[in-house]
Amino acid sequence: MILVVGALASGKRSYVSSLGYADSDMSADMADDRPVLLCAEELVRTYDGDIAELAQRIAEAKRVVVCTEVGSGIVPVDKGERAWRERAGRLSVEIAKRADAVVRLVCGIPQPVKGTVAKAVRYEGHAFFANRDCKYFPCHEGIDEDEFNCLFCYCPLYALGPHCGGNFTYTEKGRKNCKNCALPHVRDNGAAIVAAHYEQLAQLASN
C-alpha cells in the first residue's frame, strides 16, 4: 500500500494518476471496492473510535491512500476543528507505519519518504525471466545476475518520455539514453512498474 500526502492542491491526485490509476479507480468512500482512497483525513472528522484499528482496515482494503496534510496551517479557533486535525495527523502516522511506501507531494513534485513505490505496486503472476544465453547478459551493471530480470528487454516505459520514472539522459539529438537505468531489470520491478502505468501505456497504444 502507498500513502500519498501533501498540502491542498499539491498534486497528489495527479501523482496517483501517474501510477496508472484512472479517476474511476479513486473514491473517498471507504466502503466501496475501488483501490484508491481519497481524502482519508475526512474519515476521522466525526470518528471517535480507535485510530490504529481504522488505519489497519484501510491498509488491508486499499492499494493507495491519499491524505491531505491539515496540521501545518493556522490553528483553528474551533475546538472541534482542532480535535479533527489531531485525529487526521494520528491517522496518517498509523497508515504510514503500515505502508510499503510513503510519498509527499510539494508543488507537484513527489518526494519519497519511505520505501520504494515500484516495490509497493503489487503484481501477481510470472514476473521474472533471466536470459543467460543472451550475449549482452547482463546488459546493465550494478545488479546481481541472480536478480537480473530480462522480462522487459525493451522497456515499454520508454514511450512515456520524461514521465517514465527511470534514470535517463538525453542525447544531443534529443533521444533518451537509458544506459544508466536498470529500473525494469531489477527482480519484479519491471512488471510492477508496467502494471502501475498500464492505463497510460494502453492509451498510447490506442493512438
C-alpha positions as CSV (number, residue, x, y, z in Angstrom):
1,M,0.0,0.0,0.0
2,I,1.2,3.5,-0.8
3,L,0.4,6.6,1.3
4,V,0.4,9.9,-0.6
5,V,0.4,13.0,1.5
6,G,0.7,16.7,0.8
7,A,-1.0,20.1,1.2
8,L,-4.2,21.0,-0.6
9,A,-3.7,21.3,-4.4
10,S,-0.2,20.0,-4.1
11,G,-0.6,17.4,-7.0
12,K,-1.5,14.3,-5.0
13,R,-4.3,13.1,-7.4
14,S,-2.2,13.8,-10.5
15,Y,0.6,11.8,-9.0
16,V,-1.7,8.8,-8.3
17,S,-2.8,9.0,-11.9
18,S,0.8,8.8,-13.0
19,L,1.0,5.4,-11.2
20,G,-1.6,4.1,-13.6
21,Y,-4.8,4.7,-11.7
22,A,-7.8,6.2,-13.5
23,D,-10.4,8.5,-12.0
24,S,-12.7,5.6,-11.9
25,D,-10.3,3.8,-9.5
26,M,-10.5,6.6,-6.9
27,S,-13.1,7.3,-4.3
28,A,-13.4,9.0,-0.9
29,D,-15.8,6.2,0.2
30,M,-14.1,3.7,2.4
31,A,-16.9,1.2,1.8
32,D,-16.5,0.7,-2.0
33,D,-14.0,-1.7,-3.6
34,R,-12.0,0.9,-5.6
35,P,-8.3,0.6,-5.0
36,V,-7.5,4.3,-4.3
37,L,-8.9,6.1,-1.2
38,L,-9.1,9.9,-1.4
39,C,-9.4,12.4,1.4
40,A,-8.6,9.9,4.1
41,E,-8.4,12.7,6.6
42,E,-12.2,13.2,6.4
43,L,-12.8,9.7,7.8
44,V,-11.9,10.9,11.2
45,R,-13.8,14.2,11.2
46,T,-16.5,12.7,13.4
47,Y,-14.8,9.4,14.1
48,D,-14.1,8.7,17.8
49,G,-13.0,5.1,17.6
50,D,-9.6,3.5,17.7
51,I,-7.3,5.2,15.1
52,A,-4.9,2.3,14.8
53,E,-7.8,-0.1,14.1
54,L,-9.1,2.2,11.4
55,A,-5.7,2.5,9.8
56,Q,-5.4,-1.3,9.7
57,R,-8.7,-1.6,7.9
58,I,-7.6,1.0,5.4
59,A,-4.3,-0.7,4.8
60,E,-5.9,-4.1,4.2
61,A,-8.5,-2.7,1.8
62,K,-6.7,-0.1,-0.3
63,R,-3.7,0.0,-2.6
64,V,-3.2,3.8,-2.5
65,V,-4.3,6.2,0.3
66,V,-4.3,9.9,-0.3
67,C,-4.4,12.2,2.7
68,T,-4.3,16.0,2.8
69,E,-1.9,17.4,5.4
70,V,-4.0,19.7,7.7
71,G,-1.7,20.4,10.6
72,S,0.7,22.9,9.1
73,G,-1.6,25.9,8.7
74,I,-3.2,28.3,11.2
75,V,-4.6,26.7,14.3
76,P,-8.4,26.8,14.1
77,V,-10.3,28.7,16.8
78,D,-13.0,26.0,16.9
79,K,-12.2,23.2,19.4
80,G,-13.8,20.6,17.2
81,E,-11.7,21.5,14.2
82,R,-8.5,21.3,16.4
83,A,-9.5,17.9,17.6
84,W,-10.1,16.8,14.0
85,R,-6.7,18.0,12.9
86,E,-5.1,15.9,15.6
87,R,-7.0,12.8,14.7
88,A,-6.1,13.3,11.0
89,G,-2.5,13.6,11.9
90,R,-2.6,10.5,14.0
91,L,-4.4,8.6,11.2
92,S,-1.6,9.5,8.8
93,V,1.0,8.3,11.3
94,E,-0.7,4.9,11.7
95,I,-1.2,4.5,7.9
96,A,2.4,5.4,7.3
97,K,3.5,2.6,9.7
98,R,1.6,0.1,7.6
99,A,2.5,1.5,4.2
100,D,5.1,-0.1,1.9
101,A,5.9,3.4,0.6
102,V,5.1,7.0,1.6
103,V,5.3,9.9,-0.9
104,R,4.9,13.5,0.0
105,L,3.9,16.0,-2.8
106,V,5.4,19.5,-2.8
107,C,4.3,21.8,-5.6
108,G,3.6,18.8,-7.8
109,I,7.0,17.2,-7.1
110,P,6.9,13.7,-5.4
111,Q,9.3,13.3,-2.5
112,P,9.8,9.7,-1.4
113,V,9.7,9.5,2.4
114,K,9.5,5.7,3.0
115,G,10.1,2.6,0.9
116,T,10.1,2.3,-2.9
117,V,6.9,2.9,-4.9
118,A,7.9,0.4,-7.6
119,K,8.0,-2.3,-4.9
120,A,4.8,-1.2,-3.3
121,V,2.9,-1.7,-6.6
122,R,1.8,-5.3,-6.3
123,Y,2.0,-7.5,-9.4
124,E,0.9,-11.2,-9.3
125,G,2.0,-13.6,-12.0
126,H,5.1,-14.7,-13.8
127,A,7.2,-11.6,-13.5
128,F,10.8,-12.9,-13.8
129,F,12.9,-14.2,-16.7
130,A,16.7,-14.3,-17.0
131,N,18.1,-14.9,-20.5
132,R,21.6,-16.0,-19.6
133,D,22.2,-17.1,-23.2
134,C,22.0,-13.6,-24.4
135,K,25.4,-12.3,-25.4
136,Y,24.6,-9.0,-23.7
137,F,23.6,-10.5,-20.4
138,P,23.6,-8.6,-18.1
139,C,23.1,-5.5,-20.2
140,H,23.3,-3.1,-17.2
141,E,25.8,-3.0,-14.4
142,G,25.1,-2.9,-10.7
143,I,22.5,-5.7,-10.4
144,D,23.3,-9.2,-9.1
145,E,23.0,-11.6,-12.1
146,D,20.6,-13.8,-10.0
147,E,18.3,-10.8,-9.6
148,F,18.6,-9.5,-13.3
149,N,15.2,-9.6,-15.0
150,C,15.1,-9.8,-18.8
151,L,11.3,-9.8,-19.0
152,F,11.3,-6.4,-20.5
153,C,14.3,-6.4,-22.7
154,Y,13.0,-3.4,-24.5
155,C,11.5,-1.1,-21.8
156,P,7.8,-0.4,-22.6
157,L,8.1,2.7,-20.3
158,Y,10.3,4.3,-22.9
159,A,7.2,5.6,-24.7
160,L,6.3,7.6,-21.6
161,G,9.1,10.0,-22.3
162,P,10.2,12.2,-19.4
163,H,7.5,10.6,-17.2
164,C,8.9,7.0,-17.2
165,G,10.5,7.4,-13.8
166,G,13.8,6.0,-14.8
167,N,17.4,7.3,-14.6
168,F,17.9,8.5,-18.2
169,T,19.6,11.4,-20.0
170,Y,19.0,12.9,-23.5
171,T,21.5,12.6,-26.4
172,E,22.5,15.6,-28.5
173,K,19.8,14.6,-30.9
174,G,17.1,14.6,-28.2
175,R,16.7,10.8,-27.8
176,K,16.5,9.2,-24.5
177,N,19.7,7.4,-23.3
178,C,18.8,4.6,-20.9
179,K,22.3,3.2,-20.4
180,N,22.3,4.1,-16.7
181,C,18.8,3.0,-16.0
182,A,18.2,-0.6,-14.7
183,L,14.7,0.1,-13.3
184,P,12.8,-2.6,-15.3
185,H,15.6,-5.2,-14.8
186,V,15.5,-5.5,-11.0
187,R,13.6,-8.6,-10.0
188,D,9.9,-7.9,-10.1
189,N,10.3,-4.2,-10.5
190,G,9.7,-4.2,-14.2
191,A,6.4,-6.0,-14.1
192,A,5.2,-3.9,-11.1
193,I,6.0,-0.6,-12.8
194,V,4.5,-1.5,-16.1
195,A,1.3,-2.7,-14.3
196,A,1.1,0.6,-12.5
197,H,1.4,2.5,-15.8
198,Y,-0.9,0.2,-17.7
199,E,-3.6,2.8,-18.4
200,Q,-1.1,5.3,-19.8
201,L,0.6,2.7,-22.0
202,A,-2.8,1.4,-23.2
203,Q,-3.8,5.0,-24.2
204,L,-0.5,5.4,-26.2
205,A,-1.0,2.1,-27.9
206,S,-4.6,3.0,-29.0
207,N,-3.4,6.3,-30.7
